[in-house]
Amino acid sequence: MKKSWFKSGIASIALIAAAGGAWADKANDTLRVAFTKELENVDSYFNSSREGVVLQRAIWDGLIYRDPATNEYKGNLATSWEWIDDTTLELKLREGVTFHDGSPFNADDVVYTVNFVAKEENGVKTQRNVNWMESAEKVDDYTVRIHLKEKFPAAIEFLSGPVSMYPSDYYAEVGPSGMGLEPVGTGPYKVVSVVPGQHFVLEKNENYHDSPKGQPEIANVDIRTIPDVNTQMAELFSGSLDLIWQVPADQAEKLATMDQFTVKNESTMRVGYLNMDAAGRSGDTPVTDLRVRRAINHAINREELVEALLKGKSRVVSTPCFPSQFGCVEDAAKSYEYDPEKAKALLAEAGYPDGFTIEFYAYRNREYAEAIMSYLNAVGIQTDFKFLQYSALREQNMKGEVPLAFLTWGSFSINDASAMVSQFFKHGSLDDARDDQVLEYLNIADSSTDPDTRIENYAKAIERITDQAYWAPMFSYNTNYVFTNEVEYTPTADEVLRFTTMSWN
């Protein structure tokens, strides 16, 4: 692995450290945090970014909560739940909860939220998170029933993650655009101000209910979007920031040697992968040929990428899902050893003895994308590289305009294979395989209430997806968190910044 494949900000760090800076203290009880990626809309149903998940968990609550350490489901806005039949879930709601605007939480809010987000025409960004619900009905002020379109055994997991409850009257009045600018939830933090894509200020909800999320200790959270990691580190040194995350491994290693910072590394559910347009949605490109897709899989040294770039708790992944997710059967996946000669032979067999040029897209971790391009170049595949904002690339991908891309997916931290493999291989707008056999397997796996049947059919889907090389799975991610010694925080393995578990030393 050549050092030139990734950039280091260590020189700039050294200069800043030498210059010193005015250190921030905790006197104002304000935690200053940086986001790297611009958040397209704070409304949690109308973005699909990790930054959106972080704000979602701070501002809003779901009916159910999954403990990130034990995976135990606990009541949050619901106190209990039971299945009336295979497609009807009845929930008893917590009484005495109020939204940030002072309005009481009750069954009307659950019914309005579910009925709004479940309608495809209302445009929820990640349909997979909500399209398993048909509707909700009010039994009484604190009892609701959620009706499913069909059997969906992962319902509790989804209700503990991306399905947040909104105030019915307010949301009916302002809609997604208004909620994005002036969010109102029941969560541990209230929103003071939003500058779209740039700046978010939160304050502690003094009336937060007895939630398993825990009561917030830090009064204020000030979040700014700072795309450049070196700039983030400069501000960390100057005292303008207290916490940064998603710090590249080489820079985190240097920061860990400095006494004024705490550096913690934790695994995540995020998987990096190459998506290839096997169905030809973007035109008749070389990746419509199975031999080319297999060649691309053989061309990349995943072990070297993990060892040299990601480090930490990352690992090579061969599945189109995160290994801990229910149904993500690793043994079912076809693995592709690093073999550039085999890759060249497959390209020649496919009619490309001298290689070809193809558009190659990415939206994050430019150094990872550049390393992948170097492997592709080495076997004759030249790349016309296009580095876009996440929202722009996602829109192009949904339109079927992307032949080859380095992408990632964190599954909204949902620990079920349906949140990843079914998101991308069920003929939706992001499915570039369009494989009817895979669709059949996933339909069975997603709807069966028998765990063995689910595992069997997810395994069949994974086997076919990897045999046909629709993707080139790369690796799991880890996250480096860097914060001043005034901050106490223990990260969790689901890549969610939890402000409620942060405190001052």
NUPADO-748779 format. One record per residue (C-alpha): residue in three letters; x, y, z. Coordinates in steps of 0.25 Angstrom, whole numbers, plus 2048, in hexadecimal, padded with zeros to 3 digits. Example, Ala and Ser with C-alpha at 12.3 -4.5 7.8 and 13.67 -1.06 7.14 Angstrom:
<recs>
ALA8317EE81F SER8377FC81D 
</recs>
This chain:
<recs>
MET800800800 LYS80680D7FC LYS806819805 SER8028227FA TRP7F481B7F9 PHE7F0823806 LYS7F283180B SER7F7834818 GLY7F4841820 ILE7FF83E82A ALA808849826 SER7FD853828 ILE7FA84D835 ALA80884F83A LEU80885D836 ILE7FB86083D ALA80085984A ALA80D86184A ALA80586E849 GLY7FC86A854 GLY7EE870856 ALA7E487585F TRP7DD868865 ALA7CE868867 ASP7C9864874 LYS7BB85E879 ALA7B786B87F ASN7AC86E875 ASP7A785F876 THR7A885E867 LEU7AE85385F ARG7B3857852 VAL7B384C847 ALA7B684B838 PHE7AF84482D THR7B7841820 LYS7AB83F817 GLU7A0849814 LEU793844819 GLU78884680E ASN77C847817 VAL77B846826 ASP76D83F825 SER772831828 TYR76982B81D PHE76E834812 ASN77D831814 SER785824813 SER792829819 ARG799824826 GLU79983382B GLY78A832829 VAL789826832 VAL79182D83D LEU78883883D GLN77C82F83C ARG780828849 ALA782835850 ILE77583D84C TRP76B83284A ASP767825851 GLY76281884B LEU75780F852 ILE762805855 TYR770805859 ARG77B7FB857 ASP7877FB861 PRO7937FC858 ALA79B7F4862 THR7927E9865 ASN7887EA859 GLU77D7E9863 TYR7707F085E LYS76A7F9868 GLY75E802868 ASN760811865 LEU754818860 ALA74D80B861 THR74D80486E SER7497F6869 TRP7457EF85C GLU73F7E2857 TRP73B7DC84A ILE72C7DB848 ASP72F7D283B ASP73A7D1831 THR7387DF82B THR7327E7837 LEU73A7EC842 GLU7347F384E LEU73B7FD857 LYS738803864 LEU73E811864 ARG74581986F GLU73C823876 GLY74183187A VAL74B83386F THR74B841868 PHE75284685B HIS75C85185B ASP75185B858 GLY749857864 SER73E84F85D PRO73B841863 PHE73F83485D ASN73482A85A ALA72E820850 ASP72A82B846 ASP73982E844 VAL73D81F842 VAL73181E838 TYR73482A830 THR743827830 VAL74181982B ASN73681C821 PHE73F82781B VAL74C82081A ALA746813815 LYS74081A808 GLU74A8197FD GLU7458257F7 ASN74A82D803 GLY75882B7FF VAL75F82580B LYS76E824806 THR77181680B GLN76480E807 ARG76980280D ASN76880881B VAL75980A81A ASN75380380F TRP7507F6817 MET7457FE81E GLU7377FF818 SER731808822 ALA72E80B831 GLU72180D839 LYS71E812846 VAL718809850 ASP71781485B ASP72082085F TYR72B817863 THR72980A85B VAL72C80984C ARG72D7FD842 ILE7377FD837 HIS7327F582B LEU73D7EF822 LYS73C7ED813 GLU7407DE815 LYS7487D6820 PHE7557DE823 PRO75C7D782E ALA7667E382F ALA75B7ED833 ILE7607EE842 GLU76E7F183D PHE7697FC833 LEU76080283E SER76C803847 GLY77580A83C PRO770814831 VAL762815834 SER76082183D MET753827842 TYR74F83683D PRO74583F843 SER73983E83B ASP73384C83A TYR741852838 TYR74584982D ALA73884A826 GLU73A859826 VAL74985A822 GLY74C84D81B PRO75A848818 SER760855814 GLY75B85C821 MET75F85182A GLY76D851823 LEU76F860827 GLU768860835 PRO76885183A VAL75F84E845 GLY75F84084C THR75F83A85A GLY76E83685A PRO77883A865 TYR77D84685D LYS775852857 VAL77985984B VAL77C86884D SER78086B83F VAL783865831 VAL78B86B826 PRO78986081C GLY795858819 GLN79E861821 HIS79A863830 PHE79185C83A VAL790860848 LEU789857853 GLU785859861 LYS78285086C ASN77384C86D GLU77184F87C ASN76384787B TYR76983B875 HIS76182E879 ASP766822880 SER76D81D873 PRO776811872 LYS77F81B86A GLY783821877 GLN78283087C PRO78B839875 GLU79683F87E ILE79C84A874 ALA793856873 ASN79785A864 VAL79C854858 ASP7A185C84D ILE7A485583F ARG7AA85B833 THR7AD855826 ILE7BC855823 PRO7BF84D816 ASP7CE84D818 VAL7D4844823 ASN7E084C824 THR7D8858827 GLN7D0851831 MET7DD84D838 ALA7E285B837 GLU7D686083F LEU7D7854849 PHE7E585A84C SER7E186884D GLY7D5864856 SER7CA86784D LEU7C685984D ASP7C584E858 LEU7C284284F ILE7C483D841 TRP7C182F83C GLN7C382782F VAL7D282B830 PRO7DB824826 ALA7E481982D ASP7F181F82A GLN7ED82D830 ALA7E682683C GLU7F381F83F LYS7FB82C840 LEU7F0832848 ALA7F0826852 THR7FF82A855 MET7FB83785B ASP7F7838869 GLN7EC843867 PHE7E383985F THR7DC82C861 VAL7DB824855 LYS7D1818854 ASN7CF80E849 GLU7C2806847 SER7BD7FD83D THR7B0801835 MET7A67FA82D ARG7AA801821 VAL7AF7F9815 GLY7B77FF809 TYR7B47F97FB LEU7B57FB7EC ASN7A87FB7E6 MET7A87F77D7 ASP79C7F97CD ALA79A7EB7C9 ALA78C7EE7C3 GLY7927F97BA ARG7898047BF SER79480E7BC GLY7978087AE ASP79E7FC7A8 THR7AB7FD7B0 PRO7B57F27B3 VAL7AF7EF7C1 THR7A37E97BA ASP7AC7DD7B8 LEU7AE7D37C3 ARG7BC7D17C0 VAL7C07E07C1 ARG7B87E07CF ARG7C07D47D4 ALA7CD7DA7CE ILE7CA7E77D6 ASN7C87DE7E3 HIS7D67D77E1 ALA7DD7E47DE ILE7DC7EA7EC ASN7E47E77F8 ARG7DA7E9803 GLU7E47E480E GLU7EE7EE80A LEU7E37F980A VAL7DF7F6818 GLU7ED7F481D ALA7F2801817 LEU7E780B817 LEU7DB807820 LYS7E380082B GLY7DC7FF839 LYS7D07F583A SER7CD7F582B ARG7CD7E7824 VAL7CC7E2816 VAL7BD7DF812 SER7B97D6807 THR7AA7D7809 PRO7A07E2804 CYS79C7E4813 PHE7A37E6820 PRO7A77D9826 SER7A07DB834 GLN7927DD82D PHE7887D282F GLY7887CA822 CYS7967CF81D VAL79B7C181A GLU7AA7C3818 ASP7AC7B4814 ALA7A27B6808 ALA7AB7C1802 LYS7B47BE7F6 SER7C27C57F9 TYR7CC7CA7EF GLU7DA7C97F3 TYR7E37D47EE ASP7E97CF7E1 PRO7EC7DA7D7 GLU7F17D07CC LYS7E37C97CD ALA7DD7D67CC LYS7E47D97BF ALA7E17CC7BA LEU7D27CE7BC LEU7D37DC7B6 ALA7D97D67A9 GLU7CF7CB7A9 ALA7C47D57A9 GLY7CA7DC79D TYR7D37E77A5 PRO7E17E27A4 ASP7E67F07A4 GLY7DC7F47AF PHE7D28007AE THR7CE80D7B4 ILE7C180E7BC GLU7BB8197C5 PHE7BE8177D3 TYR7B681E7DE ALA7B88217ED TYR7B382A7F8 ARG7BC828804 ASN7CA823808 ARG7D08287FC GLU7DD821800 TYR7D6813800 ALA7D08167F2 GLU7DE81A7ED ALA7E480D7F2 ILE7D98057EC MET7DC80C7DF SER7EA8097E0 TYR7E77FA7E0 LEU7DE7FB7D5 ASN7E88037CD ALA7F27F87CF VAL7EA7EE7C8 GLY7E67F77BC ILE7D97FE7C1 GLN7DB80D7C0 THR7D18167C7 ASP7CB8237C4 PHE7C98277D3 LYS7BE82F7D8 PHE7BD8337E7 LEU7AF8387EA GLN7A783D7F6 TYR7A08317FC SER7928367F9 ALA7968397EA LEU79C82B7E8 ARG7908247EF GLU78782C7E5 GLN78F8287D9 ASN78F8197DE MET7808197E0 LYS77F81D7D2 GLY7888127CD GLU79381B7C8 VAL79F8157D0 PRO7A680A7C9 LEU7B18087D4 ALA7B180E7E2 PHE7B880D7F0 LEU7AD80E7FA THR7AA80B808 TRP79E807810 GLY79C80781F SER78E80181F PHE78880C829 SER78F803833 ILE7847F9831 ASN7897EB835 ASP7827E382B ALA7867DF81C SER7797E5817 ALA77F7F381A MET78A7F1810 VAL7897E5806 SER77A7E8804 GLN77C7F7803 PHE7857F57F6 PHE7807E87F0 LYS7717E87EF HIS76F7F07E2 GLY76E7FE7E9 SER77480A7E3 LEU7828077E8 ASP7827F87E3 ASP78C7F77D8 ALA78B7E87D7 ARG77C7E67D4 ASP77D7D77D7 ASP7707D07D8 GLN7757C47DF VAL77C7CD7EA LEU76E7D47EB GLU7677C77EE TYR7717C37F8 LEU7707D07FF ASN7617D17FF ILE7607C4806 ALA76B7C8810 ASP7657D5813 SER7577D0816 SER7597C381D THR7577C282C ASP75F7B582C PRO76E7B9830 ASP7737AD828 THR76C7B081C ARG7717BE81C ILE77F7BA81E GLU77E7B0813 ASN7797BA809 TYR7827C580D ALA78D7BB80B LYS7887B77FD ALA7877C67F9 ILE7957C97FE GLU79B7BD7F7 ARG7957C27EA ILE7987D07EB THR7A77CD7EE ASP7A87C27E3 GLN7A37CC7D9 ALA7AC7D77DF TYR7A17E17DF TRP7AA7E87E9 ALA7B87E87EE PRO7B77E87FD MET7C37EE803 PHE7C47F0812 SER7BC7F481F TYR7BF802824 ASN7C4806831 THR7C3814837 ASN7CE81C83E TYR7C8826848 VAL7D283184D PHE7CE83A859 THR7D4843863 ASN7D783E871 GLU7CC846876 VAL7C283D86F GLU7BE82F874 TYR7B882686A THR7B7817866 PRO7B4815858 THR7AA809854 ALA7AC800848 ASP7A0805840 GLU7A781283C VAL79D81B843 LEU7A282784B ARG79A827857 PHE79A83485E THR79282F86A THR79E82686E MET7A883186D SER7AC839879 TRP7B784287E ASN7C383D886 
</recs>
